[in-house]
Amino acid sequence: MSPKGATSPIESEADSDGHVGPVGREVRDDLLIDALARGATNVEAADRARVSTRTVTRRLENDAFAARVRQRRHELWDQASGATADHLTEAIATIVDVMREGDAGQRLRAATALLQLAETRHHETVLEDLRAVTARLEQLENEPEEPVL
């Protein structure tokens, strides 16, 4: 820990806007990754991490950094999907109730909503499979090649 009142290169405190003071590259990268994964523009991410937009562009040109942004985006999506899944059964039950008890227009809209939900879930499953394959390919790319004897 730094002496009282001093800030080390890797310690920081956020101000009221969420900006962070002096930090090391690892912390700046973490701030950039999180901001970019959440949909911030390069300018917004640079502002959040207190780096130049050129730094953001340069970091995104680095394959390992770009892979970390993608990974963080997947983590955020998984968190959001989990929260949605917690209420999925209740939502489906409500749609089914409307399909049984509503007028013709309500039943049609409820049936359409249920079909769209099923289609979305199918697409999510396919995307999960693609993410797994992509993650494995990235892992294989980062493994050192073993010499052939």
Steps between C-alpha positions, in 0.01 A plus 500: 500500500621851429567755774188679618374737232736372228386308194712217363520441124247218526267638767226741422165633608211578272366853494130584484494432124658158540836617366806351655821675599856381430509128432730243345459346156331186631234702679456729198460196277236359737314833491521513119388139463199549724399828333537360148318177590210708633474682166698818567649674198878527478472862616283406799725208594809721473339758724402234756855359517665840458698401193506637148270371227816400313585271794155341476544445127849358549384266778209375285750413226659257746334160450532395864344827620215475247440142617472625860239757389300224328531277806376777731209572264407130516519508881270802512258335258501181707420700814211674327375171356508344846290781644254462213484123543398546864167645380455297185260242647275773638502684168410185308218423745361851447514461123324163522229652725437772241491238224227314692295793629553798272305610198614388154744790456657445842531126439670560168746751651572261790559208264730716289692609811542137608627398156744793496623401843561143382684627193714734711591219738599283204727778370653544847579129512668515160696809610613322817632216285678744270653680800633171632655414165647851469644485851662165422645634174641803684648268759663290229638814330663611826659163576867477399567264216682186598794412277451199279777246554 
